């Protein structure tokens, strides 16, 4: 994995760029593209940054690739000192359309005139799947902290107080104002997707929901936990397949794509 780690004139560094890219997830796997080792190269030239990346297969969904490319561009451009970020998707069957569209700031429909609509519905569906899987991790952290199902289904957003350092969260219970300290990371990740799916803006105060978005009754807690676990298992299984494809694609003895019959 090559990278130019030199800083730009305004102090932009490869480490700072990589930190922003770590916030970008493969939408199908809900895992950082940095953790998945998709990033091939980061080049910094003054206030301009170029990011090159490769996906596990050449036929990964163009909608998924588009989301990762646009998210990477936007995250890097949010860095102070970066005026423009460009992306270079490599070895993908639609790399020309995606690179041109993302770097020229076109819409998905403009880049793919034959596509049926935008990527927004696809993103919304994948965000919902991620929200369900992240709920399993969040409720698991609460169970590990000593809460029971009845207490968890009553929790509201206002019951959570995440420390500024992001390491710990305090959960305030309704019965007697008791506070419990919990690992903040799974709760913060869940809140991110709960917000993205509009769950924190509806008419219900309850923090955790069924996969359909309804409040969880106490007697439903274990059933909903099982269903959220299955969502995570599904993503994990897909991730294992992608990991194997990714490893094979990066093998040193792999012939160039131009030499392949496919």
C-alpha positions as CSV (number, residue, x, y, z in Angstrom):
1,X,0.0,0.0,0.0
2,X,1.7,3.1,-1.2
3,X,1.2,6.5,0.3
4,X,2.8,10.0,0.1
5,X,3.0,11.0,3.8
6,X,4.4,14.5,3.2
7,X,2.4,17.3,4.7
8,X,0.9,20.1,2.5
9,X,1.7,23.7,2.8
10,X,-1.1,24.2,5.3
11,X,-0.1,21.3,7.5
12,X,-2.3,18.6,5.8
13,X,-0.8,15.2,6.6
14,X,-1.3,11.7,5.4
15,X,-2.3,10.7,8.9
16,X,-5.0,13.4,9.0
17,X,-6.4,12.3,5.7
18,X,-6.4,8.7,6.7
19,X,-8.3,9.6,9.9
20,X,-11.0,11.2,7.8
21,X,-11.1,8.2,5.5
22,X,-11.5,6.0,8.5
23,X,-15.0,7.5,8.8
24,X,-16.0,6.2,5.4
25,X,-17.5,2.7,5.4
26,X,-18.2,0.1,2.9
27,X,-22.0,0.5,3.0
28,X,-22.6,-3.2,2.6
29,X,-20.3,-4.3,5.3
30,X,-20.6,-1.2,7.7
31,X,-16.8,-1.3,8.1
32,X,-14.2,1.4,7.5
33,X,-12.5,1.4,4.1
34,X,-9.2,2.0,6.0
35,X,-9.8,-1.1,8.2
36,X,-10.7,-3.1,5.1
37,X,-7.4,-1.9,3.5
38,X,-9.1,-0.5,0.4
39,X,-6.9,2.5,0.3
40,X,-4.0,2.2,-2.1
41,X,-2.5,5.7,-2.1
42,X,-2.8,9.1,-0.6
43,X,-1.0,12.0,-2.3
44,X,-0.9,15.6,-1.0
45,X,0.1,18.5,-3.2
46,X,-0.4,21.7,-1.3
47,X,-4.1,22.1,-0.6
48,X,-5.1,19.3,-3.0
49,X,-5.4,15.6,-2.0
50,X,-5.7,12.6,-4.2
51,X,-7.0,9.3,-2.9
52,X,-6.7,6.0,-4.8
53,X,-8.6,2.9,-3.7
54,X,-9.5,-0.6,-5.0
55,X,-12.5,-2.7,-4.0
56,X,-12.4,-6.4,-3.5
57,X,-13.8,-7.2,-7.0
58,X,-14.1,-5.4,-10.3
59,X,-17.9,-5.9,-10.3
60,X,-18.7,-4.4,-6.9
61,X,-22.0,-2.5,-7.1
62,X,-21.5,0.8,-8.8
63,X,-23.9,2.4,-6.3
64,X,-21.8,1.1,-3.4
65,X,-18.6,2.3,-5.1
66,X,-20.1,5.7,-5.8
67,X,-21.1,6.1,-2.2
68,X,-17.6,5.2,-1.0
69,X,-16.0,7.5,-3.5
70,X,-18.2,10.5,-2.8
71,X,-18.0,10.0,1.0
72,X,-14.2,9.8,0.8
73,X,-14.1,13.0,-1.3
74,X,-16.4,14.8,1.1
75,X,-14.6,13.6,4.3
76,X,-11.2,14.7,3.0
77,X,-12.5,18.1,1.8
78,X,-13.8,18.7,5.4
79,X,-10.2,18.8,6.6
80,X,-8.8,22.4,7.3
81,X,-6.3,23.3,4.6
82,X,-7.8,21.0,1.9
83,X,-9.3,22.9,-1.0
84,X,-10.0,19.9,-3.2
85,X,-10.0,16.2,-3.0
86,X,-10.1,13.8,-6.0
87,X,-10.6,10.1,-6.0
88,X,-9.2,7.4,-8.2
89,X,-11.2,4.1,-8.1
90,X,-9.0,1.4,-9.7
91,X,-9.7,-1.8,-11.5
92,X,-13.5,-1.5,-11.4
93,X,-15.7,-2.2,-14.4
94,X,-17.3,1.3,-14.0
95,X,-14.2,3.2,-12.8
96,X,-14.3,5.7,-15.7
97,X,-17.9,6.7,-15.0
98,X,-17.4,6.8,-11.3
99,X,-14.1,8.7,-11.3
100,X,-15.4,11.3,-13.8
101,X,-18.8,11.7,-12.0
102,X,-17.3,12.1,-8.5
103,X,-14.5,14.3,-9.5
104,X,-16.6,16.5,-11.8
105,X,-19.3,16.8,-9.0
106,X,-22.0,15.1,-11.1
107,X,-25.0,13.3,-9.7
108,X,-25.2,9.5,-9.9
109,X,-28.0,9.9,-12.5
110,X,-25.8,12.2,-14.6
111,X,-22.9,9.7,-14.4
112,X,-25.1,6.8,-15.1
113,X,-28.0,8.0,-17.4
114,X,-29.4,4.5,-17.6
115,X,-29.6,4.0,-13.9
116,X,-33.0,3.8,-12.2
117,X,-32.9,6.8,-9.9
118,X,-30.3,8.0,-7.4
119,X,-28.3,6.2,-4.8
120,X,-30.3,7.7,-2.0
121,X,-32.8,4.8,-1.6
122,X,-29.9,2.3,-1.6
123,X,-28.0,4.3,1.0
124,X,-31.2,4.5,3.2
125,X,-31.7,0.7,3.0
126,X,-28.1,0.0,3.9
127,X,-28.1,2.5,6.7
128,X,-31.2,0.7,8.1
129,X,-29.4,-2.6,8.0
130,X,-26.4,-1.1,9.7
131,X,-28.6,0.5,12.4
132,X,-30.1,-2.9,13.2
133,X,-26.7,-4.6,13.4
134,X,-25.3,-1.8,15.5
135,X,-28.2,-2.0,17.9
136,X,-27.2,-5.5,18.8
137,X,-23.7,-4.3,19.8
138,X,-25.1,-1.4,21.8
139,X,-27.7,-3.4,23.7
140,X,-24.9,-6.0,24.3
141,X,-22.7,-3.4,25.9
142,X,-25.6,-2.3,28.2
143,X,-26.3,-5.9,29.2
144,X,-22.6,-6.3,30.0
145,X,-22.8,-3.2,32.2
146,X,-25.6,-4.9,34.3
147,X,-28.8,-3.6,32.8
148,X,-31.7,-5.9,32.0
149,X,-34.0,-6.0,29.1
150,X,-36.8,-4.1,30.9
151,X,-34.4,-1.2,31.6
152,X,-32.9,-1.2,28.1
153,X,-36.2,-0.9,26.3
154,X,-37.2,2.1,28.4
155,X,-34.0,4.1,27.6
156,X,-34.3,7.4,25.7
157,X,-31.7,9.5,23.9
158,X,-31.6,11.9,26.9
159,X,-30.6,9.0,29.2
160,X,-27.2,8.8,27.5
161,X,-24.3,11.1,28.4
162,X,-21.2,10.3,26.4
163,X,-18.0,11.8,27.7
164,X,-16.1,14.3,25.6
165,X,-13.2,11.8,25.2
166,X,-15.6,9.3,23.8
167,X,-14.4,6.4,25.9
168,X,-17.2,6.1,28.4
169,X,-20.9,6.8,28.5
170,X,-23.2,7.2,31.5
171,X,-26.6,5.8,31.2
172,X,-29.2,7.3,33.5
173,X,-32.0,4.9,34.5
174,X,-35.5,6.1,35.3
175,X,-35.8,4.2,38.5
176,X,-34.1,6.3,41.1
177,X,-31.8,8.3,38.8
178,X,-29.1,5.6,39.0
179,X,-26.2,6.1,36.5
180,X,-24.3,3.1,34.9
181,X,-21.0,3.5,33.1
182,X,-20.8,1.8,29.7
183,X,-18.3,1.5,26.9
184,X,-19.2,4.5,24.7
185,X,-18.0,3.1,21.3
186,X,-20.9,0.8,20.5
187,X,-23.5,3.3,21.8
188,X,-21.9,6.2,19.7
189,X,-21.9,4.0,16.6
190,X,-25.5,3.1,17.1
191,X,-26.6,6.7,17.6
192,X,-24.9,7.6,14.4
193,X,-27.0,5.3,12.4
194,X,-30.1,5.9,14.5
195,X,-29.8,9.6,13.5
196,X,-29.0,8.8,9.9
197,X,-32.2,6.7,9.6
198,X,-34.4,9.4,11.3
199,X,-35.0,7.2,14.3
200,X,-34.1,10.1,16.7
201,X,-36.5,12.5,15.0
202,X,-39.8,10.6,15.1
203,X,-42.5,10.8,17.7
204,X,-41.2,8.0,19.9
205,X,-38.8,8.6,22.7
206,X,-37.5,5.1,23.0
207,X,-33.9,4.7,21.9
208,X,-34.0,1.1,20.7
209,X,-36.5,-0.3,18.2
210,X,-37.6,-3.3,16.4
211,X,-36.2,-3.8,12.9
212,X,-39.4,-2.2,11.6
213,X,-38.7,0.9,13.7
214,X,-41.3,0.4,16.4
215,X,-40.7,0.6,20.2
216,X,-39.7,-2.7,21.8
217,X,-42.0,-4.1,24.4
218,X,-40.3,-5.7,27.4
219,X,-41.5,-9.2,26.3
220,X,-40.0,-8.6,22.8
221,X,-36.5,-7.8,24.0
222,X,-34.9,-11.2,23.5
223,X,-36.7,-11.8,20.2
224,X,-35.5,-8.4,18.9
225,X,-32.0,-9.1,20.2
226,X,-31.9,-12.3,18.2
227,X,-33.1,-10.5,15.0
228,X,-30.5,-7.8,15.4
229,X,-27.8,-10.4,15.9
230,X,-28.8,-12.0,12.6
231,X,-28.3,-8.7,10.8
232,X,-24.8,-8.5,12.2
233,X,-24.0,-12.1,11.3
234,X,-25.2,-11.5,7.7
235,X,-22.8,-8.5,7.4
236,X,-20.0,-10.4,9.0
237,X,-20.5,-13.3,6.6
238,X,-20.5,-11.0,3.6
239,X,-17.4,-9.4,5.0
240,X,-15.6,-12.7,5.2
241,X,-16.3,-13.3,1.5
242,X,-15.1,-9.8,0.6
243,X,-11.9,-10.3,2.7
244,X,-11.1,-13.5,0.7
245,X,-11.7,-11.8,-2.6
246,X,-9.7,-8.8,-1.5
247,X,-6.7,-10.9,-0.4
248,X,-6.8,-12.9,-3.7
249,X,-7.0,-9.7,-5.8
250,X,-3.9,-8.3,-4.1
251,X,-1.9,-11.5,-4.4
252,X,1.6,-10.8,-5.8
253,X,1.3,-13.5,-8.5
254,X,-2.0,-12.2,-9.7
255,X,-1.9,-11.4,-13.4
256,X,-2.9,-7.9,-14.6
257,X,-6.5,-7.5,-15.5
258,X,-5.6,-6.9,-19.1
259,X,-4.1,-10.4,-19.4
260,X,-7.3,-12.1,-18.2
261,X,-9.9,-13.7,-20.4
262,X,-12.7,-12.1,-18.2
